[in-house]
Amino acid sequence: MESSYLALIELFIVAAFVVGWGVLEIVGLRLDKKREREKREAKRETSDQP
């Protein structure tokens, strides 16, 4: 009985780690896309100016 509780706790810890890692990956990808978009806009603005 005691072992099954420990296994369940370990499962939830691993699941929380996986979910946290996934959230960090999604946030990182969104930031990368935002930086790339801002870089392209800045490049376009500098090329438009005479």
Backbone as a printed PyTorch tensor [residue, N CA C, xyz], in Angstrom:
tensor([[[  0.8250,  -1.1990,   0.0000],
         [  0.0000,   0.0000,   0.0000],
         [  0.8650,   1.2570,   0.0000]],

        [[  1.8820,   1.2560,   0.8250],
         [  2.7710,   2.4200,   0.9170],
         [  3.5070,   2.6480,  -0.4130]],

        [[  3.8960,   1.5740,  -1.0660],
         [  4.6280,   1.6670,  -2.3210],
         [  3.7770,   2.2820,  -3.4350]],

        [[  2.5050,   1.9680,  -3.4560],
         [  1.6500,   2.5040,  -4.5110],
         [  1.4820,   4.0140,  -4.3650]],

        [[  1.4460,   4.5040,  -3.1330],
         [  1.3660,   5.9520,  -2.9250],
         [  2.6320,   6.6480,  -3.4150]],

        [[  3.7640,   6.0560,  -3.1290],
         [  5.0300,   6.6420,  -3.5730],
         [  5.1210,   6.6410,  -5.0980]],

        [[  4.6560,   5.5790,  -5.7140],
         [  4.6660,   5.5050,  -7.1730],
         [  3.7440,   6.5680,  -7.7690]],

        [[  2.6010,   6.7840,  -7.1400],
         [  1.6620,   7.7960,  -7.6170],
         [  2.2540,   9.1980,  -7.4710]],

        [[  2.9040,   9.4580,  -6.3530],
         [  3.5510,  10.7550,  -6.1390],
         [  4.6530,  10.9630,  -7.1710]],

        [[  5.4460,   9.9350,  -7.4160],
         [  6.5110,  10.0370,  -8.4130],
         [  5.9350,  10.2980,  -9.8030]],

        [[  4.8320,   9.6450, -10.1250],
         [  4.1820,   9.8620, -11.4160],
         [  3.7560,  11.3130, -11.5700]],

        [[  3.1540,  11.8880, -10.5260],
         [  2.7190,  13.2780, -10.5960],
         [  3.9050,  14.2350, -10.6870]],

        [[  5.0000,  13.9310, -10.0250],
         [  6.1920,  14.7800, -10.1120],
         [  6.7490,  14.7640, -11.5300]],

        [[  6.8380,  13.5910, -12.1110],
         [  7.3440,  13.4800, -13.4840],
         [  6.4000,  14.1740, -14.4570]],

        [[  5.0900,  13.9970, -14.2500],
         [  4.1130,  14.6490, -15.1290],
         [  4.2060,  16.1680, -15.0160]],

        [[  4.3940,  16.6740, -13.7980],
         [  4.5320,  18.1240, -13.6050],
         [  5.8000,  18.6340, -14.2980]],

        [[  6.8750,  17.8700, -14.2340],
         [  8.1130,  18.2520, -14.9040],
         [  7.9060,  18.3140, -16.4170]],

        [[  7.2340,  17.3250, -16.9770],
         [  6.9940,  17.2750, -18.4220],
         [  6.1070,  18.4440, -18.8540]],

        [[  5.0600,  18.7160, -18.1000],
         [  4.1650,  19.8190, -18.4460],
         [  4.9090,  21.1480, -18.3450]],

        [[  5.7030,  21.3150, -17.2920],
         [  6.4900,  22.5410, -17.1330],
         [  7.4670,  22.7350, -18.2750]],

        [[  8.1300,  21.6720, -18.6710],
         [  9.0790,  21.7440, -19.7800],
         [  8.3560,  22.1420, -21.0710]],

        [[  7.1910,  21.5650, -21.2920],
         [  6.4110,  21.9010, -22.4830],
         [  5.9950,  23.3560, -22.5090]],

        [[  5.5790,  23.8720, -21.3580],
         [  5.1930,  25.2820, -21.2760],
         [  6.3920,  26.1730, -21.5880]],

        [[  7.5500,  25.8430, -21.0240],
         [  8.7490,  26.6370, -21.3060],
         [  9.1190,  26.6000, -22.7850]],

        [[  8.9660,  25.4490, -23.4240],
         [  9.2600,  25.3480, -24.8560],
         [  8.3080,  26.2200, -25.6760]],

        [[  7.0300,  26.1960, -25.3330],
         [  6.0440,  26.9940, -26.0760],
         [  6.3200,  28.4800, -25.8930]],

        [[  6.6090,  28.8960, -24.6590],
         [  6.9090,  30.3070, -24.4020],
         [  8.1720,  30.7180, -25.1470]],

        [[  9.1840,  29.8610, -25.1490],
         [ 10.4210,  30.1620, -25.8660],
         [ 10.1950,  30.3100, -27.3590]],

        [[  9.3910,  29.4480, -27.9370],
         [  9.1050,  29.5470, -29.3640],
         [  8.3660,  30.8350, -29.6940]],

        [[  7.4140,  31.2120, -28.8380],
         [  6.6830,  32.4620, -29.0730],
         [  7.6250,  33.6600, -28.9950]],

        [[  8.5460,  33.6490, -28.0350],
         [  9.5020,  34.7570, -27.9190],
         [ 10.4380,  34.8070, -29.1270]],

        [[ 10.8650,  33.6410, -29.6010],
         [ 11.7190,  33.6010, -30.7810],
         [ 11.0090,  34.1860, -31.9950]],

        [[  9.7400,  33.8100, -32.1830],
         [  8.9800,  34.3430, -33.3160],
         [  8.8020,  35.8490, -33.1910]],

        [[  8.5590,  36.3240, -31.9740],
         [  8.3760,  37.7520, -31.7550],
         [  9.6630,  38.5140, -32.0640]],

        [[ 10.8100,  37.9880, -31.6000],
         [ 12.0930,  38.6330, -31.8770],
         [ 12.3870,  38.6630, -33.3720]],

        [[ 12.0980,  37.5680, -34.0580],
         [ 12.3380,  37.4990, -35.5050],
         [ 11.4640,  38.5140, -36.2370]],

        [[ 10.2030,  38.6140, -35.8370],
         [  9.2970,  39.5760, -36.4570],
         [  9.7890,  41.0080, -36.2170]],

        [[ 10.2120,  41.3050, -34.9860],
         [ 10.7100,  42.6510, -34.6830],
         [ 11.9860,  42.9580, -35.4620]],

        [[ 12.8320,  41.9580, -35.6350],
         [ 14.0660,  42.1510, -36.3880],
         [ 13.7690,  42.4600, -37.8540]],

        [[ 12.7930,  41.7240, -38.4380],
         [ 12.4180,  41.9870, -39.8290],
         [ 11.8080,  43.3700, -39.9920]],

        [[ 10.9630,  43.7810, -39.0280],
         [ 10.3570,  45.1090, -39.1020],
         [ 11.4030,  46.2070, -38.9800]],

        [[ 12.3670,  46.0290, -38.1010],
         [ 13.4270,  47.0240, -37.9430],
         [ 14.2770,  47.1020, -39.2090]],

        [[ 14.5510,  45.9480, -39.8040],
         [ 15.3350,  45.9230, -41.0370],
         [ 14.5750,  46.6130, -42.1680]],

        [[ 13.2650,  46.3810, -42.2360],
         [ 12.4410,  47.0000, -43.2620],
         [ 12.3970,  48.5220, -43.0680]],

        [[ 12.2840,  48.9630, -41.8110],
         [ 12.2400,  50.4020, -41.5560],
         [ 13.5440,  51.0930, -41.9170]],

        [[ 14.6740,  50.4530, -41.6510],
         [ 15.9490,  51.0680, -41.9760],
         [ 16.1910,  51.0910, -43.4860]],

        [[ 15.6700,  50.0750, -44.1910],
         [ 15.8670,  50.0690, -45.6410],
         [ 14.9280,  51.0530, -46.3470]],

        [[ 13.8080,  51.3890, -45.7320],
         [ 12.8730,  52.3400, -46.3260],
         [ 13.3620,  53.7780, -46.2150]],

        [[ 14.1530,  54.0650, -45.2130],
         [ 14.6170,  55.4430, -45.0150],
         [ 15.7430,  55.7520, -45.9920]],

        [[ 15.6980,  56.9720, -46.5920],
         [ 16.7490,  57.3250, -47.5580],
         [ 18.0430,  57.6950, -46.8900]]])
